[in-house]
Amino acid sequence: MHTVLLVDDELRMLDLVELFLMPHGIKCIKETSGKKAIEIVKKEKINLILLDVMMPEMDGWEVCKEIREFSKVPIIMLTARSDKLDLVKGLNIGADDYISKPFDERELVARVKAILRRFSEGEKDNNVTISHNEFLLNTETYSLQYQDLIVHLTLKEFYILKALISRPSKTFTREELLAAAWEYETETDIRTVDSHIRNLRDKLKKAGFPTNEFLRTAWGIGYKWS
């Protein structure tokens, strides 16, 4: 059974999300405090976090950023705000996905199940690394290695890179990368892929990776690994 940590200062919302997920065999741990949620992640085996952005004392962005300092657990941000800047900010600090309130029950369940399935498949993958030239993509640690440099990835970043590195001669459209990383039917803006690519470039550049030499933009089409 998978365990999902629900973090929201509204008890009504926690109960509602639990009601949606429980029929699918998902155990829910509910928490109204961001600080207490961080302690739970440190002590418990959590498979996914649904994290509200607008919370008192410690908001979702702060919680996400702190969790990313010690855990790669997938995080879906929940918010009543639909500002694209919120989306970019969430992705920048390590969120894997983003759902705006009010959300459709079927879409929420589909996103949760897809991420749980992907994460479980990654943990069971016998092919620990995918390699191309000097790059090694590790399916156990969700990290990319180049020579002696290592960068840890979010789940979405990992699946985007997995698609690109597995077929380095192919130029992927945004729609193809969206399907590779999200898997389920979704209304997610395809430009979200651009945000993930931009974050990847920034992350890899800060770590010393020569991003201009391999993560390339095919103008008017999409992206490729060359």
ZALO-301594 format. One record per residue: residue number from 1; x, y, z of N, C-alpha, C, O in turn. Coordinates in steps of 0.1 Angstrom, whole numbers, plus 5000, padded with zeros to 4 digits. Example, Ala and Ser with C-alpha at 12.3 -4.5 7.8 and 13.67 -1.06 7.14 Angstrom:
BEGIN
   i  n_u  n_v  n_w ca_u ca_v ca_w  c_u  c_v  c_w  o_u  o_v  o_w
   1 5132 4943 5078 5123 4955 5078 5132 4967 5078 5142 4967 5085
   2 5128 4978 5071 5137 4989 5071 5129 5000 5079 5134 5011 5080
***
This chain:
BEGIN
   i  n_u  n_v  n_w ca_u ca_v ca_w  c_u  c_v  c_w  o_u  o_v  o_w
   1 5008 4988 5000 5000 5000 5000 5009 5013 5000 5019 5013 5008
   2 5005 5022 4992 5013 5035 4991 5008 5044 5002 4996 5044 5006
   3 5017 5052 5007 5013 5062 5017 5015 5076 5012 5026 5080 5007
   4 5005 5084 5012 5005 5098 5007 5003 5108 5019 4994 5106 5027
   5 5012 5117 5020 5011 5127 5031 5004 5139 5025 5008 5146 5016
   6 4992 5143 5032 4984 5154 5028 4987 5166 5037 4985 5164 5049
   7 4991 5177 5032 4995 5188 5040 4986 5201 5036 4988 5206 5025
   8 4977 5205 5045 4968 5216 5042 4963 5221 5055 4960 5213 5064
   9 4962 5234 5057 4957 5240 5069 4942 5239 5071 4937 5242 5081
  10 4935 5235 5060 4921 5233 5060 4917 5218 5062 4920 5210 5054
  11 4912 5215 5074 4908 5201 5077 4898 5196 5066 4898 5184 5063
  12 4889 5204 5062 4879 5200 5052 4885 5195 5039 4881 5185 5033
  13 4896 5202 5035 4903 5198 5023 4910 5185 5025 4911 5177 5016
  14 4916 5184 5037 4923 5171 5040 4914 5159 5039 4917 5149 5033
  15 4902 5161 5045 4892 5150 5045 4887 5147 5031 4885 5136 5028
  16 4885 5158 5023 4880 5156 5010 4890 5148 5001 4886 5139 4994
  17 4903 5152 5002 4913 5145 4994 4915 5130 4998 4916 5121 4990
  18 4914 5128 5011 4915 5115 5017 4903 5106 5011 4905 5095 5008
  19 4891 5112 5011 4880 5106 5006 4881 5101 4991 4877 5091 4987
  20 4888 5110 4983 4891 5107 4969 4901 5095 4968 4899 5087 4959
  21 4911 5095 4977 4922 5085 4975 4920 5072 4981 4925 5062 4976
  22 4913 5071 4992 4912 5059 5000 4906 5047 4992 4911 5036 4993
  23 4896 5050 4983 4890 5039 4976 4900 5032 4966 4898 5021 4961
  24 4911 5039 4964 4922 5034 4954 4933 5027 4962 4944 5024 4956
  25 4931 5023 4975 4940 5016 4983 4952 5025 4987 4963 5019 4989
  26 4950 5038 4988 4961 5047 4992 4959 5051 5006 4948 5056 5010
  27 4969 5049 5015 4968 5053 5029 4972 5068 5029 4982 5073 5023
  28 4964 5076 5037 4967 5090 5038 4971 5094 5052 4964 5090 5062
  29 4981 5102 5053 4985 5108 5066 4982 5123 5065 4987 5129 5055
  30 4974 5128 5074 4969 5142 5072 4976 5151 5083 4978 5148 5094
  31 4981 5163 5078 4988 5172 5086 4985 5186 5083 4984 5190 5071
  32 4982 5195 5093 4979 5209 5090 4991 5218 5092 4990 5230 5088
  33 5002 5213 5097 5014 5221 5099 5025 5217 5090 5029 5206 5089
  34 5031 5227 5083 5042 5225 5075 5054 5219 5082 5061 5210 5077
  35 5057 5225 5094 5069 5220 5102 5067 5206 5106 5077 5198 5106
  36 5055 5202 5111 5053 5189 5115 5053 5179 5103 5057 5168 5104
  37 5049 5184 5091 5050 5176 5079 5064 5172 5076 5067 5161 5072
  38 5073 5181 5077 5087 5179 5075 5092 5168 5084 5100 5159 5080
  39 5088 5168 5097 5093 5158 5106 5087 5144 5102 5094 5134 5104
  40 5075 5144 5097 5069 5131 5093 5077 5125 5082 5079 5113 5081
  41 5081 5134 5072 5089 5129 5061 5102 5123 5065 5107 5113 5059
  42 5108 5129 5076 5120 5124 5081 5119 5110 5088 5128 5102 5088
  43 5107 5108 5094 5105 5096 5102 5098 5085 5095 5100 5073 5098
  44 5089 5088 5086 5080 5078 5080 5084 5075 5065 5091 5084 5059
  45 5080 5064 5060 5081 5061 5046 5070 5067 5038 5058 5061 5038
  46 5072 5078 5032 5062 5085 5024 5065 5083 5009 5076 5085 5005
  47 5054 5080 5002 5056 5078 4987 5053 5090 4979 5057 5091 4968
  48 5045 5099 4985 5041 5111 4977 5035 5121 4987 5029 5118 4997
  49 5038 5134 4984 5032 5145 4992 5023 5154 4984 5027 5158 4973
  50 5011 5156 4989 5002 5166 4983 5003 5178 4992 4999 5178 5004
  51 5009 5189 4988 5013 5200 4996 5006 5213 4992 5008 5218 4981
  52 4998 5219 5001 4991 5232 4999 5001 5243 4999 5010 5243 5007
  53 4999 5253 4991 5009 5264 4990 5006 5274 5002 5014 5278 5009
  54 4993 5279 5002 4989 5290 5011 4986 5284 5025 4975 5281 5028
  55 4996 5284 5034 4995 5280 5048 5001 5290 5057 5011 5296 5053
  56 4996 5291 5069 5001 5301 5079 5014 5295 5084 5017 5283 5083
  57 5022 5303 5091 5034 5299 5098 5045 5296 5088 5056 5302 5088
  58 5043 5285 5080 5053 5281 5070 5046 5277 5057 5038 5267 5057
  59 5047 5284 5046 5040 5281 5034 5045 5269 5027 5056 5264 5030
  60 5038 5265 5017 5041 5253 5009 5055 5254 5002 5062 5244 5001
  61 5058 5265 4997 5071 5267 4990 5082 5265 5000 5092 5258 4997
  62 5081 5270 5012 5092 5268 5022 5093 5253 5026 5104 5248 5028
  63 5081 5247 5028 5081 5233 5031 5088 5224 5020 5096 5216 5023
  64 5084 5227 5008 5089 5220 4997 5105 5221 4996 5112 5212 4994
  65 5109 5234 4997 5123 5236 4996 5131 5229 5007 5142 5224 5005
  66 5126 5229 5019 5133 5222 5030 5133 5207 5029 5143 5200 5031
  67 5122 5201 5024 5121 5187 5021 5131 5183 5011 5137 5172 5012
  68 5133 5191 5001 5142 5188 4990 5157 5188 4994 5165 5182 4987
  69 5159 5193 5006 5173 5193 5011 5177 5179 5016 5189 5176 5018
  70 5167 5170 5019 5170 5157 5024 5162 5146 5017 5165 5134 5020
  71 5153 5149 5009 5144 5138 5003 5141 5141 4989 5139 5152 4984
  72 5139 5130 4981 5135 5131 4967 5121 5127 4965 5116 5125 4954
  73 5113 5125 4976 5099 5121 4975 5091 5130 4966 5093 5142 4967
  74 5083 5125 4957 5076 5133 4948 5066 5142 4955 5060 5139 4965
  75 5065 5155 4950 5057 5165 4956 5047 5171 4946 5052 5176 4936
  76 5034 5171 4949 5025 5178 4941 5020 5190 4949 5015 5188 4960
  77 5021 5202 4943 5017 5214 4950 5002 5216 4947 4998 5215 4935
  78 4994 5220 4957 4980 5224 4956 4978 5238 4959 4983 5243 4970
  79 4971 5246 4951 4969 5260 4954 4956 5265 4948 4952 5260 4937
  80 4950 5275 4954 4938 5281 4949 4942 5292 4939 4934 5297 4931
  81 4955 5295 4938 4960 5305 4929 4964 5299 4916 4969 5288 4915
  82 4961 5306 4905 4964 5300 4891 4975 5308 4884 4977 5307 4872
  83 4982 5317 4891 4992 5325 4886 5003 5316 4880 5008 5308 4887
  84 5008 5319 4868 5018 5311 4862 5031 5313 4869 5040 5304 4869
  85 5033 5324 4876 5045 5326 4884 5046 5316 4896 5057 5312 4900
  86 5034 5313 4901 5034 5303 4912 5039 5289 4906 5046 5282 4913
  87 5034 5286 4894 5039 5273 4888 5054 5273 4887 5060 5263 4890
  88 5059 5284 4881 5074 5284 4879 5081 5284 4893 5091 5277 4894
  89 5076 5291 4902 5082 5291 4916 5082 5277 4922 5093 5273 4927
  90 5071 5270 4920 5070 5256 4926 5080 5247 4919 5087 5239 4926
  91 5081 5248 4906 5091 5239 4899 5105 5243 4902 5114 5234 4903
  92 5108 5256 4904 5121 5260 4907 5126 5254 4920 5138 5252 4922
  93 5117 5252 4930 5122 5247 4943 5120 5232 4945 5123 5227 4955
  94 5117 5225 4934 5117 5211 4934 5104 5203 4934 5104 5191 4935
  95 5093 5210 4931 5080 5203 4930 5079 5195 4917 5085 5199 4907
  96 5072 5184 4918 5071 5176 4906 5059 5179 4897 5059 5177 4885
  97 5048 5184 4904 5036 5187 4896 5028 5198 4904 5032 5201 4915
  98 5017 5202 4898 5010 5214 4903 4996 5213 4899 4992 5211 4888
  99 4987 5214 4909 4972 5213 4907 4966 5225 4913 4968 5228 4925
 100 4957 5232 4905 4950 5244 4910 4937 5239 4916 4930 5231 4910
 101 4933 5246 4927 4920 5244 4933 4910 5253 4926 4914 5264 4923
 102 4897 5249 4925 4892 5236 4928 4896 5226 4917 4897 5230 4905
 103 4899 5214 4920 4903 5204 4911 4893 5193 4909 4884 5191 4917
 104 4894 5187 4897 4885 5176 4894 4890 5163 4901 4902 5160 4901
 105 4881 5156 4907 4885 5143 4915 4893 5134 4906 4903 5128 4910
 106 4888 5132 4894 4894 5122 4885 4908 5126 4881 4917 5117 4880
 107 4910 5139 4878 4923 5143 4875 4933 5142 4886 4944 5137 4885
 108 4928 5145 4898 4937 5144 4910 4941 5130 4912 4953 5127 4914
 109 4932 5120 4912 4935 5106 4914 4944 5101 4903 4953 5094 4905
 110 4942 5105 4890 4950 5101 4879 4964 5106 4881 4974 5098 4879
 111 4966 5118 4885 4980 5123 4887 4987 5116 4898 4999 5113 4897
 112 4980 5114 4909 4985 5107 4921 4990 5093 4917 5001 5089 4920
 113 4981 5086 4911 4983 5072 4907 4995 5071 4897 5003 5062 4898
 114 4996 5080 4888 5006 5080 4878 5020 5082 4884 5030 5075 4881
 115 5021 5092 4893 5033 5095 4900 5038 5083 4909 5049 5080 4909
 116 5028 5077 4916 5031 5066 4925 5036 5054 4916 5045 5047 4920
 117 5030 5052 4905 5034 5041 4896 5048 5043 4891 5056 5034 4891
 118 5050 5055 4886 5063 5059 4880 5074 5057 4891 5085 5052 4888
 119 5072 5062 4903 5082 5062 4914 5084 5047 4917 5096 5044 4920
 120 5074 5039 4918 5076 5025 4922 5083 5017 4911 5092 5009 4914
 121 5081 5020 4898 5088 5014 4887 5102 5018 4888 5111 5009 4885
 122 5105 5030 4891 5119 5034 4892 5127 5027 4903 5139 5024 4901
 123 5120 5025 4914 5127 5018 4925 5129 5003 4922 5139 4997 4927
 124 5121 4997 4913 5122 4983 4909 5131 4981 4897 5134 4969 4893
 125 5135 4991 4890 5142 4990 4877 5155 4983 4879 5163 4987 4887
 126 5157 4972 4872 5169 4965 4873 5180 4971 4865 5192 4970 4869
 127 5177 4979 4855 5187 4987 4848 5190 5000 4855 5183 5010 4853
 128 5200 4999 4864 5202 5010 4873 5206 5023 4866 5202 5034 4870
 129 5213 5022 4855 5218 5034 4848 5215 5034 4833 5214 5023 4827
 130 5212 5045 4828 5211 5047 4813 5222 5056 4809 5223 5067 4815
 131 5230 5052 4800 5242 5060 4796 5242 5065 4782 5236 5059 4773
 132 5248 5076 4780 5251 5082 4767 5263 5090 4768 5264 5100 4775
 133 5273 5086 4760 5286 5093 4761 5291 5093 4776 5293 5082 4782
 134 5294 5105 4781 5299 5105 4795 5288 5107 4805 5290 5110 4817
 135 5275 5106 4801 5264 5109 4810 5258 5096 4815 5256 5086 4807
 136 5255 5095 4828 5249 5084 4834 5236 5088 4842 5237 5096 4851
 137 5225 5083 4838 5212 5086 4844 5209 5075 4853 5206 5064 4849
 138 5208 5077 4866 5206 5067 4876 5192 5065 4880 5185 5075 4884
 139 5186 5053 4877 5172 5051 4880 5168 5048 4894 5156 5047 4898
 140 5178 5046 4902 5176 5043 4917 5177 5056 4925 5168 5059 4934
 141 5186 5065 4922 5188 5077 4929 5182 5089 4923 5182 5100 4928
 142 5177 5087 4910 5171 5099 4903 5181 5110 4902 5178 5121 4905
 143 5193 5106 4896 5203 5116 4895 5210 5114 4882 5210 5104 4875
 144 5217 5125 4877 5224 5125 4865 5239 5128 4868 5242 5137 4876
 145 5248 5119 4863 5262 5121 4865 5269 5124 4852 5266 5118 4842
 146 5278 5134 4853 5287 5137 4842 5301 5138 4847 5304 5147 4855
 147 5310 5129 4843 5323 5128 4849 5322 5127 4864 5317 5117 4869
 148 5328 5137 4871 5327 5136 4886 5316 5145 4892 5315 5147 4904
 149 5307 5150 4883 5296 5158 4888 5283 5150 4889 5280 5142 4880
 150 5275 5153 4899 5263 5146 4901 5252 5156 4905 5254 5165 4914
 151 5240 5155 4899 5229 5164 4902 5217 5155 4904 5214 5145 4897
 152 5209 5158 4915 5197 5150 4918 5185 5157 4912 5184 5169 4911
 153 5176 5149 4907 5165 5154 4899 5151 5152 4905 5150 5143 4914
 154 5142 5160 4902 5128 5157 4906 5123 5146 4897 5129 5143 4887
 155 5111 5141 4900 5106 5130 4892 5103 5134 4878 5106 5127 4868
 156 5097 5146 4876 5094 5151 4863 5107 5153 4855 5108 5150 4843
 157 5117 5159 4861 5130 5162 4854 5136 5148 4850 5142 5147 4839
 158 5135 5138 4859 5141 5125 4856 5134 5119 4843 5142 5115 4835
 159 5121 5120 4842 5115 5113 4831 5116 5121 4818 5117 5115 4807
 160 5118 5134 4819 5121 5142 4807 5135 5138 4802 5137 5136 4790
 161 5145 5138 4811 5158 5134 4807 5159 5119 4803 5167 5116 4794
 162 5151 5111 4809 5152 5097 4805 5147 5095 4790 5153 5088 4783
 163 5137 5103 4787 5132 5102 4773 5143 5108 4763 5146 5102 4753
 164 5149 5119 4767 5159 5125 4758 5172 5117 4757 5177 5115 4746
 165 5177 5112 4768 5189 5104 4768 5188 5090 4761 5197 5085 4755
 166 5176 5084 4763 5173 5071 4757 5173 5072 4742 5177 5062 4735
 167 5169 5083 4736 5169 5085 4722 5176 5098 4718 5169 5107 4714
 168 5189 5099 4720 5196 5111 4718 5196 5117 4704 5198 5129 4702
 169 5193 5109 4694 5192 5114 4680 5179 5120 4676 5177 5126 4666
 170 5169 5118 4685 5155 5122 4682 5153 5136 4688 5157 5139 4699
 171 5145 5144 4681 5141 5157 4686 5126 5155 4691 5117 5151 4684
 172 5124 5157 4704 5111 5155 4710 5103 5168 4710 5108 5179 4714
 173 5091 5167 4706 5082 5178 4707 5078 5180 4722 5080 5171 4730
 174 5072 5192 4725 5067 5194 4739 5057 5184 4742 5056 5179 4754
 175 5048 5181 4733 5037 5172 4735 5043 5158 4739 5037 5151 4748
 176 5053 5154 4732 5059 5141 4735 5066 5140 4749 5065 5130 4756
 177 5072 5151 4752 5079 5152 4766 5068 5152 4776 5070 5147 4787
 178 5057 5159 4774 5046 5160 4783 5041 5146 4786 5038 5142 4797
 179 5039 5138 4775 5034 5125 4776 5044 5116 4784 5040 5107 4791
 180 5057 5118 4781 5067 5109 4787 5068 5112 4802 5070 5103 4810
 181 5066 5125 4807 5067 5128 4821 5054 5128 4829 5055 5125 4841
 182 5043 5130 4822 5030 5130 4829 5022 5118 4827 5015 5113 4837
 183 5023 5111 4816 5017 5098 4813 5002 5099 4812 4996 5093 4802
 184 4995 5105 4820 4980 5105 4821 4974 5116 4812 4981 5126 4809
 185 4961 5115 4810 4954 5126 4803 4954 5138 4812 4950 5137 4824
 186 4958 5149 4807 4959 5161 4816 4957 5174 4808 4959 5174 4795
 187 4953 5184 4814 4951 5197 4808 4963 5206 4811 4963 5218 4808
 188 4974 5200 4815 4986 5208 4818 4991 5215 4805 4992 5209 4795
 189 4994 5228 4807 4999 5235 4795 5012 5229 4791 5021 5227 4799
 190 5013 5227 4778 5026 5221 4772 5038 5230 4775 5049 5226 4775
 191 5036 5243 4778 5047 5252 4781 5053 5249 4794 5064 5254 4798
 192 5046 5241 4802 5052 5236 4815 5065 5229 4812 5074 5229 4820
 193 5065 5222 4801 5078 5215 4797 5089 5225 4796 5100 5222 4800
 194 5086 5237 4790 5097 5247 4789 5102 5251 4803 5114 5253 4805
 195 5093 5252 4813 5097 5256 4826 5106 5245 4832 5116 5248 4839
 196 5103 5232 4830 5111 5221 4835 5125 5221 4828 5135 5219 4835
 197 5125 5224 4815 5138 5224 4808 5146 5236 4813 5158 5234 4815
 198 5140 5247 4815 5147 5259 4820 5153 5256 4834 5165 5260 4836
 199 5145 5250 4842 5150 5246 4856 5162 5236 4855 5171 5237 4862
 200 5160 5227 4846 5171 5217 4844 5184 5224 4840 5195 5221 4845
 201 5183 5232 4830 5195 5239 4825 5201 5247 4837 5214 5247 4838
 202 5193 5254 4844 5199 5262 4856 5205 5253 4866 5216 5256 4871
 203 5199 5242 4869 5204 5233 4879 5217 5226 4874 5227 5226 4882
 204 5217 5222 4862 5229 5216 4856 5241 5226 4855 5252 5223 4857
 205 5237 5238 4851 5247 5248 4849 5254 5252 4862 5266 5253 4863
 206 5246 5253 4873 5251 5256 4886 5260 5245 4891 5270 5248 4899
 207 5258 5233 4887 5266 5221 4891 5278 5220 4883 5287 5211 4886
 208 5280 5228 4872 5292 5227 4864 5290 5219 4851 5300 5217 4844
 209 5278 5215 4848 5275 5207 4836 5276 5217 4824 5271 5228 4824
 210 5282 5212 4812 5282 5221 4800 5269 5220 4793 5269 5214 4782
 211 5259 5226 4798 5245 5224 4792 5244 5228 4778 5236 5222 4770
 212 5251 5238 4773 5250 5243 4760 5255 5232 4750 5252 5233 4738
 213 5262 5222 4755 5268 5212 4746 5259 5200 4743 5261 5192 4734
 214 5248 5199 4751 5240 5187 4750 5225 5189 4751 5217 5182 4744
 215 5220 5197 4760 5206 5199 4761 5202 5211 4752 5202 5223 4756
 216 5197 5207 4740 5196 5217 4730 5181 5220 4726 5172 5211 4728
 217 5178 5232 4722 5165 5236 4718 5164 5235 4702 5172 5241 4695
 218 5154 5228 4697 5151 5228 4683 5140 5238 4681 5128 5235 4683
 219 5143 5250 4676 5134 5261 4676 5121 5257 4667 5123 5252 4656
 220 5110 5259 4673 5097 5256 4666 5093 5242 4667 5082 5238 4663
 221 5102 5233 4673 5098 5219 4675 5098 5215 4689 5088 5211 4694
 222 5110 5215 4696 5111 5210 4710 5125 5209 4714 5132 5219 4714
 223 5129 5198 4719 5142 5196 4725 5149 5183 4722 5142 5173 4718
 224 5162 5183 4722 5169 5170 4720 5182 5170 4728 5187 5180 4733
 225 5187 5158 4730 5200 5155 4737 5210 5152 4727 5209 5141 4720
 226 5220 5160 4725 5230 5157 4714 5244 5158 4720 5253 5156 4712
***
